[in-house]
């Protein structure tokens, strides 16, 4: 598997993202022997952070696009992350 990504901070809370992944699959078939395929996907997307005193919510979305015939044509990726400072006071 191979992968690369780039993130551009439009602002402190908004990031544009671009990710590329490539991976190989191999199947063993008694008739055809070993069948190998390579799939390449490009995923443009963005994420936004909502910051509060003791917590942060990050939501993101991306659209994986297949770059070759063996890859899926298009997809959707949704991201959700919530972090809370449990047990810590604001002075720490």
Beta strands, then each sheet from edge to edge (+ up, - down):
strand 1: 2-9
strand 2: 14-29
strand 3: 33-51
strand 4: 55-66
strand 5: 77-84
sheet 1: 1+ 2- 3+ 4- 5+
end
